[in-house]
Structure formats: C-alpha cells, structure tokens
Amino acid sequence: MSPLLRVEELHKRYGSEQVLRGVSFGLEKGETKVIIGPSGTGKSTLLRCINRLTPPDRGRVWLEDVEITHAKAQINRLRAQIGFVFQSFNLFSHLTALGNVRIAPMRVLGLTKEQATRLARAELRRVGLGEKEDAFPAELSGGQQQRVSIARALAMGPKLILFDEPTSALDPELIGEVLEVMVSLAREGMTMLVVTHEMGFARSVADEILFMEHGVIVEQGTPRQMFTQPQHARTGEFLHKISELYGEAAS
Amino acid sequence: MLENLIEVARHGPKLLRAGAINVSLLFALIAVGFLVGTVIAVVQVYGGRPLRAAARGFEWLFRSIPAAVLMMIFLYGPPRIGVGKIDPFLAATLALGLRSAAYQSQIFRGAIQAIPTGQMLAARSMGMGRLRAVASVILPQAFRLSVPGWSNEFSSVIKDTTLAYLVGLNEIMRQAKTVYDGVHMRLAMPTLIFVALCFLVATYAGNYLLGVVERQFRIPGLQMPGSGRTMEHSH
C-alpha cells in the first residue's frame, strides 16, 4: 500500500540559510507522527512546504497518488484536503466560532449555508465548544481559539491534518484541553503530522517520532525506541532536555 | 437683514434642487472611489510587481493633480483623444471619483495591512484562492477598520462636489451665485450662509449614518492597532 503522504528529498533555502536539506518520510493512513527538534531546524518550514504555503526549492510531495509539488497540481483542491493548525490559531477575527468553521466548507466545498452550519455545529461539539458558537475569537481563551481552529480544519473533511506547534502559544493551563482534543482525534484514526514539544502527547499517541536537526531527519522511531535506546547521542540529549523543560504532565 | 433672509428663502427650493445634483454627484463619486480604491488597495498589497507599480502610479497621479485641473482634463480630454464628447456629470464623477479612489485606497491599504498575515495563510491553507480569501476574509475586516478614515474622506469629498460648477453643472454653488450675482449683492451673505447650512447638515447626517454603520458592524476585538479600545477577554 502506498502511503497517504509521501515526502521526498525536500530542500528549502531562505537567502543563505539552508533550512531543509533533503527531508524524506511517509505517513500511512491513520498514523500520527510527531516531529521534534530544536527551534530553527526547519520543522515549521517542512509543514508549510508540504501544502506549499511555502514553496519548496527542490523535492517532491505526494498526497496519495497526486503530486502536490507538480507545477500543474491543482493546489487549492489539494490544500482543501490537508488541514493545517497554526501555532497562533489564525482565526478570522470578524467571524464567530461558527462562522470560522463553516466559511471554507461554503466557499471552497460549495456547501449551502444550512449544510455548512450543521457540519460546523457538529465539529464545534466534537472539540467541546458547542456552547461557544456565537463567540468571536477575541471573546475566547487561547485554548478555545485553538480548538475552534481544529474544528475549522476538521470541517473540511481532511485526509490528514498538519499541526504546527499547536500548543506553543498557550498558557500552560490551557494546553491540556487542546492536547485532549488531539489525542482523541488520533485515537479516532485521523492521520496527523504534529510538530510539538509535548513529549507526553508524543509518547501516548505517536506511531513514530521524527527527530529533526539542521534541516535533516537525524533519527526516527517509535516513542519507545526513541526514549529508551536512541541511536544518536543528539537524540538522547534533546529528549532529555525537552523532558526536563516541558515535563510530561500533559499526557 | 430679515427681508434679505426672506428673499433668499424664496430661492430655497431652487437651491435645494441644485443641491440634489451635489448629492447625486456625491453618491456617484463615492461609488467610483470606493470600487476603484478597493481594487488599488488590494493590488498594492497583494499584486505582482508591475501591477503594484501601476497602482502606485495611479495613486501618485490622482493625489498630486488639483481637483479643478482633473475636472477640466476629464471634460476637455476625451474629445481630443477621439473618445467623443463627454457628459459633464460623467466628467465630474470620474475626475472626483478617481481622485477619491487614490485617497480611499490608502485608507483601505492601511486597514488591510493591519490584519494579521496569518489569517491569509489560514484561508489559503483551506484551499481558498487568493482573490477568494481577499473577498471572504480580508476585505470584510478591512472595511470595518476603515470606517473612521473613510468618514474623513466622506467629509472631504462632499465639499468637493461644489467644484462641479467648473464643468458647467448647475450645482448648489453655481445656483447660489445666480441669486446674488452682480445685481443683488446684499443677498450674497444670506445665500452663502444658506449653502453653508446645507453642507453642515449633510456632513452631520453622513457622519451620523457612518457612526451607526460602524456600531452595527463592530466586532469585539477587531480594531486598528493602537486605536485604544481594548477588549477584555471573557472566558
């Protein structure tokens, strides 16, 4: 079986800085993979190159048998199938929670307002915010905003969701509610690629952890392998440091 | 003085009918300015290099040339370049409307740039094309943020409509002049005060309506950075 997402030899350079130097991996349907690594090693760039929010310089990305990086790819149609959850939520300020979740199903998928509303309500309930549908982003806490943004991604019925440090902008007491939603998504079989420092999350739901440094994947393996017998000294050092820094309370 | 006022009052209906031309011109030029100004603003923020340069050129041109000169150019220009005779109302609408577009574009551009760029990214990540994202996500916010600046522009162009006498339109100032011109100079002050009152009322009414619109469409937390109104987070 060919993977749902296949990334081959991605390269990206900003000016003189080589951010990605040949990253390759695959993601099977239903898998959750977690990308970890020191900041500035290209994790976010990698996610953005996958749906071409940032155009990669070289390398290829396939969603099933469609090449996203192909010059003639229908990029908007492909992006509609790939959810993206941002560190800073990026909710639309002028729309309520409900409005945020239903706008793309209406404008991109062509659903009627009634259909989109029904769908959006269901997704808001799924992230535990059924009561907040009329609240504007500024009236929600960071954790609630991030859950709305997850509902917004879910409403598109994506084949996979990319999470770019979804809890890094949150106050510590708000991280748990977001991770809870993500854990239940992973358990329901959503395909997820998550950049995060939350080792508790990685341990409990990741099928595989990818350790990135200096624009390459240094090592990848199951959480058990990575935590107990890392092959590279750097992996062990990083995991040790990150566990001290963030703890594992959030699992 | 009183008899002068009464005499001017007799001309009131005529003056107000002429004022209707100012009002029509106001609506026409605001519409042109709004539409073209929006396009210019969007192009300046999101357009490719050549388009951006063209939009900047347009803005520079229409902000630099005096309104009166623009009106003459639009009246006498078209026949010279073979377009044919132009209706004076249309000439005034284009001259003042495109000029207002240049100013309005800067109001809209500032508002667009005040919207966090992440929202555009989020819209694109869900498969919206650039134009679709601008229409569905960026402009609805930018227009709301633009209301205060736009009120200024409105108060400014409403006065510009008196320049329409330059292209021969029988607007309120030209009509006012016929009341006192040469013969009845004693009527000049009362007539001008009447005209001034018309503009005071119209400007007040316009800004009042814009205030209603602003409140109607206000959204918690959506404001120009540094505008002072802060929102408490309610959890």
Chai-1 contact restraints between the chains, C-beta under 6 A:
chainA,res_idxA,chainB,res_idxB,connection_type,confidence,min_distance_angstrom,max_distance_angstrom,comment,restraint_id
A,L53,B,L121,contact,1.0,0.0,6.0,A-B,restraint_1
A,L53,B,S125,contact,1.0,0.0,6.0,A-B,restraint_2
A,N76,B,G127,contact,1.0,0.0,6.0,A-B,restraint_3
A,N76,B,G129,contact,1.0,0.0,6.0,A-B,restraint_4
A,R79,B,S125,contact,1.0,0.0,6.0,A-B,restraint_5
A,R79,B,G127,contact,1.0,0.0,6.0,A-B,restraint_6
A,A80,B,G127,contact,1.0,0.0,6.0,A-B,restraint_7
A,F84,B,S125,contact,1.0,0.0,6.0,A-B,restraint_8
A,S88,B,G118,contact,1.0,0.0,6.0,A-B,restraint_9
A,N90,B,G118,contact,1.0,0.0,6.0,A-B,restraint_10
A,N90,B,Q119,contact,1.0,0.0,6.0,A-B,restraint_11
A,N90,B,A122,contact,1.0,0.0,6.0,A-B,restraint_12
A,F92,B,Q119,contact,1.0,0.0,6.0,A-B,restraint_13
A,F92,B,V137,contact,1.0,0.0,6.0,A-B,restraint_14
A,S93,B,L222,contact,1.0,0.0,6.0,A-B,restraint_15
A,H94,B,P140,contact,1.0,0.0,6.0,A-B,restraint_16
A,H94,B,Q141,contact,1.0,0.0,6.0,A-B,restraint_17
A,H94,B,I219,contact,1.0,0.0,6.0,A-B,restraint_18
A,H94,B,L222,contact,1.0,0.0,6.0,A-B,restraint_19
A,A104,B,M126,contact,1.0,0.0,6.0,A-B,restraint_20
A,R107,B,S136,contact,1.0,0.0,6.0,A-B,restraint_21
A,V108,B,M126,contact,1.0,0.0,6.0,A-B,restraint_22
A,V108,B,G127,contact,1.0,0.0,6.0,A-B,restraint_23
A,V108,B,M128,contact,1.0,0.0,6.0,A-B,restraint_24
A,F136,B,I219,contact,1.0,0.0,6.0,A-B,restraint_25
A,F136,B,P220,contact,1.0,0.0,6.0,A-B,restraint_26
A,F136,B,G221,contact,1.0,0.0,6.0,A-B,restraint_27
A,A138,B,P220,contact,1.0,0.0,6.0,A-B,restraint_28
A,A138,B,G221,contact,1.0,0.0,6.0,A-B,restraint_29
A,A138,B,M231,contact,1.0,0.0,6.0,A-B,restraint_30
A,E139,B,P220,contact,1.0,0.0,6.0,A-B,restraint_31
A,E139,B,S234,contact,1.0,0.0,6.0,A-B,restraint_32
A,S141,B,H235,contact,1.0,0.0,6.0,A-B,restraint_33
A,M156,B,M126,contact,1.0,0.0,6.0,A-B,restraint_34
